[in-house]
């Protein structure tokens, strides 16, 4: 349901949340191996997230990417919106141009409630909440 780009972005943000702060920055190249993404690609994703205030960065020899307290309060859905666009979950599962409640595709009624629930959960879950789950051992993110 999520694009590869969104998955990389979410994993990258979680890596930063677990391994960086305002005093300890992380270079994009150092994210490549842990999240299994090309460093140039993750750099572009992180730059886009910086432009939208989801990730912080500092240029220069001691620079890099990090999350501050405000960044940690961003919803996971905001990451998906920035990377994939807001209509990621409203598009037709069969990629039909005209698919809605009045003109449903064969899968529309099967997935519409589920997609709404996923969006609601992603909107109500912050980066900090996911980090807490990882730190408490309630979820796993092998990095």
N, C-alpha and C positions, 0 to 999 in steps of 0.2 A: 504494500500500500504506500510506503514511503519510497521516494526515489533514492538512488545510491548517494546522490549529493546530500540529501537531507540526513541520511544515516551517517555519512562522514561528518557532517556539521554537528549533529547531536553528539556523536562520540568525541569529536574534537572539543566541544564545549565542556563535556563532562570531564575529559582529561584535564583541561585547563582548571576546572573547578576543583579537582582533586590535587593538582600539582603546581598551581600558581597562585600568586597574589600580587599586591602592588609592589612588593619588594623582590619577588621572585618571578621573573618573566620566562616564557617558553618560546623558543624559536619554532617557526612552522616546520622546519626540517626535523626537529625533535619529536614532532607529532606523527610524522609519516609512518614509522615502524609500528608504534603502539596501536594506531587505529587502522593500519593496513591500507593507507591511501598514498598516492603519489604526492611528494612534498609541494610541487608547484600547484597542484590542484587544491590541496588543503590550504595553501597560502591564499589562493583566490577566494575560497569560501570564507576564510577568516577575515579577509579584507572586507568582504561584503557584510559580514556580521558586525565588524567594527563600524562601518558606515551607518548601520542601523542601531547602534548603541547596545548591541547584545554582548559584544566582547570589547575589551579595552586593549589599547596597544601603546607602545612607546617606541619611537624611532631612535636609532643610534646604536653605538657599540654595546650598551647595556640594555638595549631595548628588546622587545618581543611582545608576545600576547599574554594577556592575563584576564582574570575576572575579578572585579571589585564587588562590594556588597550589593550595589544596585544591579549589576549584571546577573547576579545569582537569583534575583527575584523575577527575572524574565520567564515567561511561560514557554514551554516546549513548543507550543503551537506557533509562537512568534518566530522561532527558528525555521519551522516548516514554511510559514508564510513568506519569509524573506528569501529562502532558497528555492522553493517550488511555486510560489504564488498563492494567493488567497483561495483560488478556486480549485486547488488540488483535490479536495474532497467533494467538490460539487460536480466535477466532471463525470461523464458517463463511463461506467465500467467497460463498456464495449466500444467506447470512443465514438459514439454516434453524436452528430452535431445537434440534433433535436431530441433530447431525452429529459423529461421532467414528469411531474405527477400527472399531467394531462396527456402526454405522449411518452409513456414509459417504454424503455427497452425491456427485453425479457428478464434482465437481472435487477431492474430498478427497484421494485418493491422488496426484493430479497435483501438488498444491501443498504437502502437509504437510511433506515433506523440505525443500523450498525455504524455507518459512516458518521451520522450525527452524534452518536455516543462517543466515538473515537475523538472527534473534534472537541466535544465538551470536556473530555478527560485531559486532552493535551492542553486546552486553554486553562484548565484549573490546576495544572501541575507545573511547578516552577523547577528551574534547574536545581535550586537548593534542596527541594523535596527529593529529587532523584539522587542527589549526592548523599543525603541522609540515609536513604534506603540502601545505598551501596556501602556506606560506612558502618551501618548496623548489621550488614550481612543479609539483609532481606532481599537484595537483588545482586546480580553479579555482572561486572563489566570487566572482562579480561583485557587488560592493557599491558 
